[in-house]
Amino acid sequence: MLKMVRFGQENNIEYAKGAMHHERLSKLKGKERGYYMAIFSYFSVNGINSEEFPFKSEAAMEAFLYENASVFDFDKSDTVNILQSQVPWKRGNKEGRIYLLASYGADLLAVIELKKGDLCEDDVKQLESYFDDQYHLKNQEKLFAEDGLKNDPDWCGFLVGSGIKDSLLLDVLKSDFKSKDGIPLGFVIVKRFQGNGQVFIHTTVYPPKFKKKYPVFEFDGTEYKTSQLAHAMIKKYVRDHYDGLSFSDLDRLLDKNKFKTKKPLIRLQNDGGKDLEGNYYLKPDKILSLEDGSKVVVLSWWYCSEIKTIKDIGNVLGFSFKQIG
């Protein structure tokens, strides 16, 4: 659901009207309404006169997205992980680069293409062309197999721009938007504003839609995805052993060398690490508080193929879980 914001400047009032346009589309009835896509968008600025402050280049937009990869998270997916930027890419006889290559767990890879202006049908054709060379796609899959990527992952694509043409927007809203080869495509609109010496970023995400099954597990009477299990078990352990439990105690118990994980299972929220974003649960309701005052964050990046390691963590903590789907 879009939240409409009215600004003092005329060009931003025009943008607010654009938000109203989106809301009208969301009220389509009958058959068209049945195909309506969920949109994730929120923007609120109170008491600040602001004006649009576009990114000066696609490189500037890329830098923002690289540091804020959670923009590409969408419902019922694993946490997004940016694998590479400026990736060499083959399209038949042509060679070029894609801006970003990302993964969602071990099952899904995403090609992300950026455009500084409004997205249009020609941009969709360009994104589609990145999936034409099946041999190149297979080579990309092999490159990341050693990191736990499964043998035959699915693919999706994202187009990112500062706006979207009305003709393309209508098609996106009224259908499960796919490439000519059936690959789900998503769209992200990124707008930047400035006012009172501050800069604000507004994003609207039209996520790719596809039918995909992820393993579902039951632990302590609740259902979890693979990426959520370790956090759930560590959270319960902290709750059950809160009295006298310190960070050093928990860190010794969950020493990453026991489980051969590439990153520590737990970190202090304020340890200053630049890699916390995108790799650890950082939302306030996910941060664990210990009796010694420590604020602990838990590793969020798990492949489905690492379920044995997650079981080993459960054994150390004295817990077990079962797969139910």
Backbone bond lengths (Angstrom), bond angles and torsions (degrees), N, CA, C in turn:
res aa  C-N    CA-C-N  psi(-1)  N-CA   C-N-CA  omega(-1)  CA-C   N-CA-C  phi
1 M - - - 1.471 - - 1.521 108.68 -
2 L 1.300 118.47 128.85 1.455 122.06 177.16 1.522 111.09 -82.37
3 K 1.288 116.04 137.47 1.468 120.61 172.08 1.513 107.03 -99.61
4 M 1.320 118.05 120.19 1.455 121.90 -177.64 1.521 109.70 -81.31
5 V 1.317 115.73 133.49 1.452 121.37 178.63 1.522 108.05 -122.80
6 R 1.318 118.25 130.52 1.465 121.35 179.19 1.528 108.53 -104.14
7 F 1.328 115.26 125.27 1.449 121.34 -178.65 1.528 110.51 -104.44
8 G 1.346 115.14 169.62 1.454 119.82 -179.37 1.518 113.30 -74.76
9 Q 1.329 117.72 -35.37 1.448 120.54 -175.98 1.523 111.25 -78.12
10 E 1.338 114.69 149.37 1.452 120.22 -174.90 1.529 112.16 -62.68
11 N 1.365 116.48 -41.31 1.458 117.67 -176.94 1.523 111.52 -65.96
12 N 1.319 117.19 -28.19 1.452 119.39 178.24 1.526 112.16 -80.35
13 I 1.326 116.86 -26.46 1.458 119.28 171.15 1.523 109.26 -63.94
14 E 1.325 115.42 -37.93 1.462 119.37 176.49 1.518 109.93 -62.77
15 Y 1.325 116.70 -40.13 1.462 119.42 177.71 1.525 110.95 -64.11
16 A 1.340 116.39 -38.98 1.460 119.23 177.79 1.522 110.65 -61.54
17 K 1.342 116.93 -37.68 1.458 119.24 175.72 1.520 110.83 -62.03
18 G 1.337 116.03 -33.47 1.455 119.59 175.54 1.515 111.22 -61.06
19 A 1.334 116.05 -38.88 1.461 119.47 177.39 1.518 110.69 -63.07
20 M 1.346 116.69 -39.10 1.459 120.36 177.04 1.527 110.33 -62.54
21 H 1.333 115.55 -36.94 1.467 120.09 178.69 1.527 110.26 -61.03
22 H 1.333 116.91 -42.69 1.457 120.57 177.36 1.518 110.93 -60.74
23 E 1.336 116.98 -41.65 1.453 119.98 -178.41 1.529 111.28 -65.56
24 R 1.339 117.12 -36.02 1.462 119.26 177.14 1.525 110.22 -63.44
25 L 1.317 116.91 -39.72 1.455 119.97 178.86 1.529 110.93 -64.51
26 S 1.313 116.45 -33.09 1.462 119.11 -178.58 1.520 112.27 -69.93
27 K 1.340 117.13 -11.79 1.458 120.18 -178.04 1.528 112.40 -102.04
28 L 1.351 116.56 17.18 1.458 119.84 176.19 1.517 110.06 -57.70
29 K 1.315 116.46 141.92 1.454 119.41 -176.46 1.522 110.89 -112.02
30 G 1.345 115.35 171.89 1.453 121.26 175.76 1.509 111.93 67.26
31 K 1.340 115.28 -141.74 1.447 120.94 -175.77 1.524 111.59 -61.19
32 E 1.349 117.27 -40.97 1.454 119.87 -179.32 1.523 111.04 -62.56
33 R 1.319 116.68 -40.25 1.463 120.38 -179.12 1.526 110.62 -62.74
34 G 1.334 116.90 -31.72 1.458 120.29 -178.92 1.514 113.42 -65.26
35 Y 1.341 116.91 -20.69 1.453 120.64 -179.30 1.525 112.37 -98.95
36 Y 1.327 117.28 7.09 1.465 120.26 -174.59 1.530 111.50 -61.86
37 M 1.303 115.77 136.55 1.461 122.43 -178.76 1.523 110.85 -97.63
38 A 1.335 117.17 140.62 1.461 121.14 174.88 1.520 109.29 -67.38
39 I 1.326 116.62 139.17 1.458 121.89 179.69 1.524 108.08 -120.89
40 F 1.324 117.22 132.63 1.445 121.21 178.43 1.518 108.79 -104.32
41 S 1.332 116.83 108.02 1.457 119.37 -177.28 1.522 109.86 -157.05
42 Y 1.337 115.76 134.78 1.471 119.81 177.01 1.525 108.17 -154.13
43 F 1.315 116.34 135.37 1.459 119.89 178.33 1.511 108.34 -154.39
44 S 1.322 116.81 125.41 1.460 119.81 -178.69 1.524 109.59 -142.99
45 V 1.326 116.26 122.53 1.456 121.87 176.49 1.520 107.15 -132.52
46 N 1.315 116.62 121.19 1.461 120.62 -176.40 1.528 110.77 -109.89
47 G 1.332 115.45 128.48 1.456 120.53 172.73 1.509 115.16 70.65
48 I 1.343 118.15 19.82 1.461 121.13 -179.45 1.520 109.04 -123.70
49 N 1.332 116.84 124.11 1.458 120.39 172.50 1.520 107.88 -78.85
50 S 1.301 116.64 121.67 1.464 119.49 -176.19 1.516 110.25 -131.95
51 E 1.321 114.95 158.99 1.453 120.89 177.16 1.525 108.79 -134.84
52 E 1.320 115.15 156.47 1.448 119.03 -178.12 1.528 109.83 -65.14
53 F 1.327 115.66 139.18 1.462 123.69 -174.62 1.525 107.72 -134.03
54 P 1.340 117.47 75.29 1.472 121.29 -171.78 1.525 112.55 -61.09
55 F 1.333 115.77 151.26 1.454 120.14 171.48 1.533 108.21 -61.59
56 K 1.324 117.26 137.87 1.453 120.53 -177.39 1.520 112.87 -75.40
57 S 1.327 117.01 -21.77 1.459 120.52 -178.11 1.515 109.97 -154.37
58 E 1.331 115.71 164.19 1.458 120.18 174.87 1.522 110.44 -66.20
59 A 1.335 117.18 -29.37 1.465 120.48 177.80 1.531 111.00 -64.11
60 A 1.345 116.82 -38.67 1.467 120.28 177.90 1.522 110.44 -66.57
61 M 1.332 115.99 -40.14 1.460 120.19 176.84 1.524 110.63 -64.09
62 E 1.327 116.24 -41.06 1.469 121.15 178.88 1.524 111.01 -60.16
63 A 1.333 116.80 -43.32 1.465 120.84 -179.46 1.525 110.86 -61.10
64 F 1.344 116.54 -42.22 1.467 120.06 177.96 1.520 110.91 -62.11
65 L 1.332 117.55 -46.45 1.462 121.39 -177.08 1.522 111.69 -67.93
66 Y 1.330 117.04 -35.05 1.463 120.40 178.56 1.522 110.71 -62.61
67 E 1.328 115.97 -38.59 1.467 120.84 -179.19 1.523 112.25 -83.49
68 N 1.328 117.63 -13.40 1.469 121.75 -177.56 1.527 109.43 -130.87
69 A 1.325 115.50 55.78 1.462 120.77 -174.33 1.518 112.87 -62.49
70 S 1.333 117.80 -20.41 1.468 120.21 -178.13 1.523 112.09 -62.00
71 V 1.342 117.55 -13.75 1.466 121.10 173.66 1.534 110.20 -54.25
72 F 1.339 116.33 -32.12 1.457 120.97 -175.05 1.531 113.26 -91.53
73 D 1.331 118.00 1.39 1.468 119.82 173.59 1.515 108.97 -66.81
74 F 1.315 117.53 137.83 1.455 119.28 174.71 1.524 109.51 -140.84
75 D 1.319 115.98 165.58 1.457 123.16 -169.50 1.518 112.13 -52.90
76 K 1.349 115.68 136.66 1.465 123.70 174.92 1.531 112.66 62.93
77 S 1.314 116.50 30.72 1.458 119.80 176.46 1.516 109.13 -119.16
78 D 1.338 115.92 159.71 1.443 119.85 170.76 1.528 108.72 -71.93
79 T 1.331 115.94 165.48 1.452 120.37 178.59 1.523 110.13 -61.44
80 V 1.336 116.93 136.30 1.460 120.72 -179.11 1.523 110.16 -74.51
81 N 1.319 116.14 145.36 1.456 122.60 177.83 1.524 108.19 -133.32
82 I 1.343 117.48 120.46 1.462 120.62 176.98 1.521 108.25 -76.72
83 L 1.329 116.76 116.74 1.462 121.57 -177.50 1.525 111.78 -83.10
84 Q 1.334 116.78 -46.53 1.463 121.24 -177.70 1.521 110.00 -153.02
85 S 1.332 115.20 157.14 1.466 120.63 170.44 1.523 108.81 -118.66
86 Q 1.336 115.70 156.17 1.462 121.46 -179.74 1.528 110.73 50.89
87 V 1.328 115.29 58.71 1.465 122.08 -174.55 1.534 109.98 -87.81
88 P 1.341 119.46 124.66 1.470 120.76 174.33 1.525 110.21 -57.43
89 W 1.334 116.18 136.49 1.466 119.55 -171.95 1.523 110.59 -143.66
90 K 1.323 116.20 136.27 1.462 121.33 179.03 1.524 110.62 -101.63
91 R 1.323 115.07 137.02 1.470 121.74 174.52 1.521 106.91 -128.27
92 G 1.338 115.42 84.12 1.459 119.20 -175.87 1.514 109.33 66.57
93 N 1.348 117.18 -119.64 1.459 121.72 179.20 1.522 112.95 -85.78
94 K 1.322 117.24 -6.06 1.453 121.34 -178.11 1.523 110.79 -96.16
95 E 1.317 115.29 149.09 1.458 121.13 175.33 1.519 109.22 -126.70
96 G 1.306 116.08 137.76 1.451 121.29 179.20 1.511 110.25 -155.67
97 R 1.314 116.61 -150.94 1.459 121.41 178.17 1.523 109.82 -140.19
98 I 1.319 115.28 148.79 1.459 120.19 169.12 1.523 107.31 -103.96
99 Y 1.321 116.08 153.36 1.462 119.19 -176.21 1.519 112.20 -69.43
100 L 1.344 117.05 -49.88 1.461 120.26 -175.84 1.520 110.22 -140.90
101 L 1.326 116.06 142.30 1.464 123.37 171.54 1.520 107.05 -119.47
102 A 1.327 116.51 126.27 1.465 120.66 -175.31 1.524 110.28 -129.26
103 S 1.327 115.38 163.37 1.466 120.51 176.21 1.513 109.81 -133.67
104 Y 1.328 115.35 155.61 1.466 124.08 174.43 1.521 106.00 -123.55
105 G 1.347 116.51 99.63 1.449 119.16 -176.29 1.519 110.65 61.37
106 A 1.330 116.27 -147.02 1.463 121.38 -177.55 1.511 112.66 -99.68
107 D 1.337 117.19 2.60 1.454 119.62 -167.67 1.519 115.70 -113.73
108 L 1.339 117.72 -9.20 1.456 119.01 -170.46 1.524 110.84 -145.81
109 L 1.344 116.74 130.70 1.456 123.40 173.91 1.531 108.88 -114.34
110 A 1.328 116.10 149.11 1.467 120.40 -177.81 1.523 110.61 -133.61
111 V 1.333 115.60 132.55 1.461 123.04 171.69 1.533 107.42 -95.42
112 I 1.332 116.88 128.23 1.459 121.39 -177.09 1.529 109.36 -118.91
113 E 1.317 116.42 118.90 1.454 123.09 -178.39 1.531 109.20 -113.54
114 L 1.334 117.41 138.83 1.459 122.13 -175.38 1.526 111.18 -114.62
115 K 1.331 115.09 144.22 1.461 122.64 174.37 1.525 108.26 -137.53
116 K 1.335 116.74 132.44 1.465 119.59 -176.59 1.527 112.31 -71.29
117 G 1.346 117.27 -28.75 1.458 120.68 -177.04 1.518 113.29 -99.04
118 D 1.333 115.50 -156.47 1.464 121.51 179.28 1.522 110.35 -75.31
119 L 1.325 116.83 135.63 1.465 121.83 178.82 1.523 110.21 -71.98
120 C 1.331 116.52 142.98 1.463 121.56 -179.90 1.527 109.77 -141.43
121 E 1.322 116.49 179.82 1.456 122.24 -176.38 1.524 112.00 -61.72
122 D 1.341 118.55 -34.70 1.465 120.64 178.80 1.526 111.54 -64.47
123 D 1.326 116.75 -33.60 1.468 120.39 177.13 1.525 110.45 -66.20
124 V 1.334 116.23 -37.20 1.464 120.31 176.95 1.526 109.75 -62.02
125 K 1.329 117.25 -42.99 1.467 120.95 179.55 1.527 111.04 -61.56
126 Q 1.342 116.23 -38.18 1.459 119.13 178.28 1.526 110.65 -64.92
127 L 1.333 116.77 -45.31 1.466 120.11 178.40 1.525 110.73 -61.86
128 E 1.321 117.48 -41.03 1.460 121.05 178.39 1.527 111.38 -59.29
129 S 1.324 116.32 -36.77 1.464 119.85 -176.14 1.526 112.55 -65.29
130 Y 1.339 117.31 -22.07 1.457 119.86 179.26 1.533 112.01 -69.38
131 F 1.316 116.54 -14.68 1.467 120.14 -179.72 1.533 112.05 -103.46
132 D 1.333 117.24 6.09 1.465 120.33 -175.94 1.527 112.77 -72.01
133 D 1.340 116.59 -36.97 1.464 120.78 -174.58 1.531 110.08 -90.15
134 Q 1.329 115.84 93.67 1.464 120.36 -177.34 1.531 111.70 -62.82
135 Y 1.316 116.99 -33.52 1.464 120.71 179.02 1.531 110.15 -62.62
136 H 1.327 116.34 -42.07 1.462 120.10 178.87 1.528 111.02 -66.58
137 L 1.329 117.44 -39.93 1.469 120.49 178.16 1.521 110.67 -60.20
138 K 1.325 116.91 -43.58 1.473 120.95 179.97 1.528 110.57 -63.40
139 N 1.329 117.36 -38.12 1.460 120.19 177.78 1.523 111.59 -64.22
140 Q 1.331 116.43 -38.67 1.458 120.10 176.83 1.523 110.88 -63.87
141 E 1.321 116.72 -40.41 1.463 120.67 178.79 1.528 110.93 -61.92
142 K 1.337 116.71 -39.44 1.464 120.56 -179.46 1.520 111.77 -66.89
143 L 1.343 116.41 -34.21 1.460 120.57 -178.82 1.525 111.85 -58.95
144 F 1.346 116.06 -33.69 1.461 119.56 -174.59 1.534 112.59 -106.68
145 A 1.344 116.01 9.19 1.470 119.50 -179.95 1.523 111.12 -63.19
146 E 1.349 116.97 -35.69 1.463 119.85 -178.46 1.520 112.23 -69.12
147 D 1.321 117.27 -16.22 1.469 121.17 177.02 1.521 112.12 -89.61
148 G 1.332 116.98 5.30 1.453 120.04 177.00 1.505 114.98 105.05
149 L 1.354 118.38 0.67 1.460 120.83 178.69 1.521 109.32 -65.35
150 K 1.327 116.35 134.45 1.458 119.16 -177.83 1.527 110.31 -69.96
151 N 1.346 116.34 165.63 1.460 121.12 -172.07 1.526 113.98 -62.73
152 D 1.310 117.20 -35.11 1.462 120.04 -174.73 1.528 110.29 -132.11
153 P 1.343 117.51 70.43 1.466 119.51 -177.84 1.524 111.63 -72.20
154 D 1.319 115.87 161.08 1.459 121.26 172.79 1.523 109.05 -84.07
155 W 1.349 115.24 164.64 1.458 121.73 178.40 1.521 109.96 -125.02
156 C 1.315 116.07 151.27 1.463 121.54 168.75 1.520 107.60 -145.36
157 G 1.319 117.25 170.24 1.452 121.15 -179.46 1.513 111.32 -133.41
158 F 1.338 116.09 151.34 1.465 122.35 174.94 1.522 109.02 -126.95
159 L 1.322 115.98 134.86 1.455 122.45 168.32 1.524 108.14 -107.06
160 V 1.321 117.10 130.21 1.459 121.82 -179.88 1.525 108.83 -119.20
161 G 1.321 116.79 130.30 1.456 121.26 178.17 1.514 111.12 -148.91
162 S 1.321 116.61 177.56 1.469 120.79 178.67 1.524 111.70 -89.73
163 G 1.334 116.42 -3.36 1.460 122.00 177.39 1.518 108.81 -170.90
164 I 1.340 116.57 -176.79 1.452 120.29 179.98 1.531 108.48 -148.45
165 K 1.322 117.03 133.89 1.455 121.93 179.45 1.527 110.36 -62.84
166 D 1.321 116.53 143.71 1.469 120.85 -177.14 1.526 112.27 -57.85
167 S 1.327 117.13 -39.70 1.471 119.59 -177.85 1.518 111.21 -63.12
168 L 1.338 117.04 -40.03 1.467 120.63 178.02 1.520 110.67 -72.42
169 L 1.331 117.41 -39.64 1.464 120.98 -179.78 1.527 111.29 -59.12
170 L 1.330 117.36 -41.36 1.465 120.49 178.95 1.521 111.25 -60.32
171 D 1.329 116.93 -42.24 1.460 120.55 178.63 1.521 111.16 -65.98
172 V 1.329 116.63 -39.70 1.465 120.84 -179.37 1.522 111.26 -64.46
173 L 1.325 116.94 -42.04 1.455 121.23 -175.86 1.527 113.22 -73.79
174 K 1.319 117.44 -27.54 1.462 119.79 -171.74 1.522 114.24 -99.26
175 S 1.318 118.40 5.83 1.462 118.26 -177.17 1.520 110.85 -155.08
176 D 1.344 114.96 167.56 1.457 120.67 169.05 1.525 105.71 -79.85
177 F 1.317 116.85 99.36 1.461 120.49 -169.05 1.525 110.23 -74.73
178 K 1.318 115.99 121.04 1.461 122.06 -179.02 1.521 110.50 -131.98
179 S 1.332 115.73 159.32 1.453 120.40 175.52 1.522 109.13 -72.89
180 K 1.336 116.33 174.45 1.462 120.17 179.81 1.529 111.60 -62.81
181 D 1.351 116.97 -20.68 1.466 121.51 178.03 1.528 112.50 -98.37
182 G 1.342 116.52 8.98 1.464 119.98 175.78 1.514 115.33 86.50
183 I 1.337 118.42 13.90 1.469 121.26 179.40 1.533 109.15 -85.82
184 P 1.330 118.42 125.76 1.472 121.15 -178.97 1.532 111.62 -61.91
185 L 1.320 115.89 135.63 1.456 121.50 179.58 1.523 110.22 -120.76
186 G 1.320 116.11 140.14 1.455 121.90 176.42 1.522 110.45 -120.28
187 F 1.330 115.99 167.02 1.457 121.04 -176.05 1.529 108.98 -136.48
188 V 1.336 115.81 139.53 1.462 121.43 177.67 1.525 108.24 -129.17
189 I 1.330 116.09 126.03 1.457 121.84 176.85 1.530 107.82 -105.47
190 V 1.329 116.01 121.66 1.467 121.48 -177.38 1.519 108.92 -116.52
191 K 1.321 117.01 119.62 1.461 122.24 177.42 1.528 109.01 -121.46
192 R 1.314 115.00 140.37 1.459 120.64 -179.48 1.526 109.49 -117.89
193 F 1.336 116.31 138.20 1.460 122.71 -179.83 1.524 109.34 -129.16
194 Q 1.328 116.00 155.99 1.464 120.80 174.61 1.521 109.80 -135.63
195 G 1.313 114.91 147.26 1.459 120.35 178.80 1.507 110.44 -175.32
196 N 1.318 117.19 140.93 1.473 121.98 179.72 1.529 112.27 53.83
197 G 1.331 116.22 36.23 1.462 119.83 177.97 1.508 114.32 76.17
198 Q 1.323 117.70 10.28 1.453 120.89 -179.66 1.531 110.28 -120.14
199 V 1.332 115.54 156.93 1.458 121.57 178.18 1.521 108.42 -118.50
200 F 1.340 116.56 134.63 1.459 122.15 -179.39 1.534 109.26 -122.68
201 I 1.315 115.40 141.48 1.465 121.28 178.06 1.526 108.78 -114.88
202 H 1.331 116.03 130.03 1.465 121.21 176.55 1.523 108.56 -118.08
203 T 1.325 117.40 126.81 1.462 120.97 178.67 1.520 110.32 -122.08
204 T 1.310 115.95 141.81 1.458 122.89 172.26 1.528 107.21 -122.83
205 V 1.314 116.88 126.22 1.462 121.37 -175.13 1.524 110.19 -114.90
206 Y 1.324 115.56 124.60 1.462 122.91 170.96 1.531 105.73 -107.11
207 P 1.323 118.62 94.07 1.470 120.42 -168.55 1.526 112.84 -72.62
208 P 1.326 116.77 152.91 1.464 119.36 173.59 1.524 109.73 -65.25
209 K 1.318 116.28 145.74 1.457 120.36 -178.02 1.522 109.15 -119.76
210 F 1.310 115.94 127.79 1.460 120.57 177.60 1.517 108.41 -159.00
211 K 1.301 113.82 156.29 1.459 119.67 178.03 1.525 107.70 -86.37
212 K 1.295 116.11 118.36 1.455 120.24 -177.01 1.519 109.06 -145.55
213 K 1.311 116.70 134.83 1.460 121.31 -178.97 1.520 110.03 -103.36
214 Y 1.309 115.49 126.98 1.457 121.27 174.21 1.525 108.28 -110.29
215 P 1.339 117.86 147.36 1.465 119.36 176.18 1.523 110.69 -58.76
216 V 1.317 115.83 139.46 1.466 121.70 177.76 1.524 108.12 -120.08
217 F 1.324 116.30 135.06 1.458 121.65 -177.14 1.523 109.72 -124.62
218 E 1.331 115.05 154.74 1.462 120.44 175.95 1.515 109.40 -114.14
219 F 1.331 115.39 127.88 1.454 121.84 176.01 1.518 108.86 -139.79
220 D 1.302 115.80 128.37 1.464 121.90 177.23 1.527 112.24 53.41
221 G 1.365 115.23 37.06 1.452 120.51 175.80 1.519 115.46 81.48
222 T 1.342 117.95 6.94 1.465 121.95 -178.57 1.527 110.01 -127.17
223 E 1.344 116.88 147.62 1.461 121.89 179.12 1.530 110.28 -88.39
224 Y 1.342 115.65 140.88 1.460 121.58 -179.65 1.521 110.95 -140.06
225 K 1.349 115.56 152.89 1.455 121.31 167.86 1.529 108.61 -84.41
226 T 1.336 116.03 168.09 1.460 120.79 -179.38 1.519 111.39 -53.23
227 S 1.326 116.98 -46.35 1.464 121.37 -174.59 1.527 113.16 -68.07
228 Q 1.337 117.48 -12.78 1.465 120.66 -176.02 1.528 113.35 -100.78
229 L 1.342 116.63 -13.69 1.465 120.15 -170.56 1.527 113.23 -64.49
230 A 1.341 117.11 -48.99 1.462 119.84 -177.09 1.526 110.61 -58.67
231 H 1.326 116.88 -44.05 1.464 120.51 179.02 1.520 110.76 -60.90
232 A 1.334 117.51 -43.46 1.468 121.08 -178.05 1.528 111.17 -62.13
233 M 1.337 116.74 -42.04 1.470 119.82 -178.62 1.521 111.87 -71.00
234 I 1.335 116.81 -41.22 1.468 119.72 178.65 1.522 110.32 -66.01
235 K 1.323 116.60 -38.55 1.466 120.58 178.17 1.528 110.65 -61.72
236 K 1.332 117.26 -42.82 1.469 120.25 179.70 1.531 110.69 -67.07
237 Y 1.337 116.10 -39.14 1.467 119.37 178.81 1.527 110.40 -61.59
238 V 1.328 116.55 -43.91 1.468 120.41 178.92 1.524 110.25 -62.14
239 R 1.330 116.78 -41.73 1.459 120.25 179.92 1.538 111.02 -65.06
240 D 1.335 116.58 -40.48 1.466 120.44 -177.16 1.525 113.00 -75.51
241 H 1.345 117.36 -24.64 1.465 121.26 -175.54 1.523 111.40 -121.83
242 Y 1.303 116.62 31.47 1.472 121.37 -172.51 1.527 112.21 -59.35
243 D 1.331 117.49 -45.69 1.464 121.03 -176.26 1.529 110.50 -62.21
244 G 1.342 115.54 117.86 1.463 120.90 175.86 1.519 115.06 81.46
245 L 1.345 118.25 -1.32 1.464 120.39 -177.27 1.528 109.79 -81.71
246 S 1.349 116.69 123.12 1.459 122.09 178.63 1.522 109.70 -108.97
247 F 1.316 115.19 167.61 1.467 118.76 178.26 1.523 110.77 -63.65
248 S 1.321 117.47 -40.99 1.473 119.89 -179.59 1.523 111.06 -61.92
249 D 1.348 117.04 -37.31 1.471 120.40 176.78 1.524 110.76 -62.42
250 L 1.313 116.12 -47.85 1.462 121.01 -177.85 1.527 110.85 -67.89
251 D 1.320 116.66 -37.03 1.465 121.17 -179.68 1.525 110.86 -65.99
252 R 1.336 117.18 -40.04 1.473 120.06 176.89 1.523 111.02 -64.39
253 L 1.325 115.84 -41.28 1.465 120.63 -178.94 1.522 111.09 -64.03
254 L 1.342 116.29 -36.47 1.470 121.27 -175.21 1.528 111.95 -109.33
255 D 1.313 116.76 33.51 1.467 121.79 178.21 1.526 109.83 -52.66
256 K 1.335 116.80 125.01 1.463 120.42 -175.15 1.519 112.39 -61.96
257 N 1.334 117.66 -23.70 1.466 119.97 179.53 1.529 112.03 -67.29
258 K 1.328 116.69 -23.32 1.463 119.65 176.70 1.521 110.70 -67.98
259 F 1.320 115.65 -33.80 1.463 120.36 -171.66 1.531 112.98 -111.19
260 K 1.348 116.35 -3.83 1.466 121.50 177.09 1.529 112.65 58.70
261 T 1.333 115.91 37.13 1.468 119.72 174.55 1.525 108.51 -84.65
262 K 1.341 116.45 150.27 1.453 120.26 -177.19 1.522 112.32 -71.51
263 K 1.310 117.33 -26.91 1.458 122.02 178.68 1.523 109.16 -124.61
264 P 1.329 117.63 154.73 1.471 119.77 177.64 1.527 111.38 -58.73
265 L 1.325 116.38 146.11 1.461 120.89 179.72 1.521 111.12 -67.69
266 I 1.318 116.19 -35.53 1.464 120.30 179.39 1.521 109.29 -131.77
267 R 1.323 115.48 150.24 1.467 122.40 176.59 1.516 108.00 -140.53
268 L 1.310 116.30 160.78 1.455 120.45 170.57 1.523 108.92 -77.83
269 Q 1.318 116.14 137.75 1.460 120.49 -177.70 1.524 111.70 -58.20
270 N 1.305 117.24 -33.93 1.469 121.56 -174.95 1.519 112.82 -103.68
271 D 1.349 118.21 27.93 1.467 119.03 -177.50 1.533 112.92 -77.73
272 G 1.341 116.30 -4.65 1.456 119.75 175.15 1.513 115.18 82.17
273 G 1.320 118.44 3.18 1.458 121.31 -178.66 1.521 112.39 -68.06
274 K 1.342 116.54 131.26 1.461 120.70 -179.72 1.522 112.15 -76.02
275 D 1.346 117.40 -12.88 1.464 120.60 -177.02 1.522 113.03 -94.79
276 L 1.333 118.03 9.46 1.464 119.55 179.21 1.529 110.69 -65.65
277 E 1.347 116.39 -43.75 1.459 121.18 -179.24 1.522 110.18 -63.45
278 G 1.333 116.44 125.30 1.452 121.64 178.15 1.512 114.36 89.95
279 N 1.347 117.58 -13.17 1.456 120.82 -179.11 1.527 113.60 -118.55
280 Y 1.332 116.42 -16.86 1.463 120.64 -178.03 1.524 110.09 -132.24
281 Y 1.332 115.50 153.22 1.459 120.60 176.75 1.532 108.36 -72.84
282 L 1.348 116.24 114.60 1.461 120.75 -174.66 1.527 113.77 -114.36
283 K 1.335 117.11 -6.58 1.461 118.25 178.12 1.528 109.77 -66.20
284 P 1.332 117.73 144.68 1.472 121.12 -175.27 1.525 114.45 -51.50
285 D 1.351 117.37 -38.79 1.459 118.89 -177.41 1.527 112.72 -76.38
286 K 1.352 117.20 -5.83 1.463 121.07 179.03 1.531 112.60 -103.19
287 I 1.324 116.80 -12.64 1.461 120.81 -179.38 1.523 109.47 -78.73
288 L 1.340 116.58 133.72 1.468 121.96 -176.09 1.524 110.31 -97.57
289 S 1.312 116.56 134.80 1.462 122.33 179.17 1.517 109.45 -105.85
290 L 1.341 116.46 130.17 1.466 121.90 178.41 1.521 110.28 -104.02
291 E 1.323 115.30 164.43 1.464 119.76 -177.00 1.522 111.84 -63.72
292 D 1.350 117.26 -29.33 1.465 119.45 -179.31 1.527 112.96 -79.33
293 G 1.357 116.53 6.00 1.459 121.37 178.27 1.519 114.28 91.95
294 S 1.311 117.74 -3.45 1.461 120.78 -179.56 1.522 111.33 -68.64
295 K 1.324 115.60 142.67 1.453 122.81 172.69 1.531 107.14 -108.63
296 V 1.336 116.03 117.69 1.460 121.39 -169.53 1.521 110.68 -113.22
297 V 1.342 115.79 134.35 1.466 120.87 174.48 1.528 108.29 -110.76
298 V 1.335 115.01 148.15 1.468 121.87 -173.31 1.526 109.76 -114.22
299 L 1.324 116.10 141.45 1.464 122.68 178.91 1.531 110.51 -55.59
300 S 1.326 116.81 130.48 1.467 120.77 -177.31 1.519 112.80 -110.16
301 W 1.317 117.64 -9.76 1.465 121.83 -172.39 1.526 109.81 -94.77
302 W 1.350 116.77 102.84 1.458 122.47 -178.93 1.520 110.55 -133.82
303 Y 1.328 116.38 132.84 1.456 121.30 171.54 1.523 109.37 -84.29
304 C 1.329 116.11 152.28 1.469 119.66 175.96 1.529 110.84 -59.35
305 S 1.338 116.18 -31.23 1.468 120.55 -178.76 1.529 112.55 -70.79
306 E 1.335 118.29 -8.65 1.459 121.34 -179.02 1.524 112.59 -95.17
307 I 1.311 116.79 18.46 1.470 119.97 -176.62 1.524 111.63 -61.98
308 K 1.351 118.38 -31.03 1.463 120.16 177.87 1.524 110.43 -64.27
309 T 1.327 116.71 -41.73 1.466 120.20 177.75 1.528 110.27 -62.24
310 I 1.323 116.89 -39.99 1.461 120.40 179.27 1.535 110.36 -65.76
311 K 1.337 116.27 -36.36 1.475 119.37 175.31 1.525 110.55 -63.95
312 D 1.342 116.82 -39.73 1.469 120.35 178.28 1.524 111.00 -62.72
313 I 1.328 116.77 -38.04 1.465 120.16 176.17 1.529 109.91 -62.52
314 G 1.337 115.74 -43.28 1.464 119.80 177.08 1.518 112.25 -59.61
315 N 1.336 116.49 -40.75 1.468 119.90 179.64 1.525 111.50 -62.21
316 V 1.347 116.21 -41.83 1.457 120.26 178.45 1.526 111.84 -63.87
317 L 1.328 115.38 -36.35 1.464 120.18 -178.87 1.533 112.64 -84.39
318 G 1.339 116.10 -11.43 1.460 120.33 -179.39 1.506 114.34 87.83
319 F 1.349 116.61 23.76 1.462 121.08 -177.76 1.531 110.87 -121.89
320 S 1.330 115.09 160.92 1.456 121.33 173.10 1.532 108.20 -141.27
321 F 1.328 116.08 161.85 1.449 122.24 178.80 1.518 107.66 -145.21
322 K 1.329 115.71 168.84 1.457 118.71 -179.71 1.538 110.02 -136.84
323 Q 1.326 114.93 149.34 1.465 119.45 177.86 1.512 109.24 -82.54
324 I 1.331 116.33 133.23 1.471 120.06 -178.05 1.524 111.91 -122.36
325 G 1.309 117.73 -0.14 1.453 120.13 179.05 1.500 112.17 -169.73
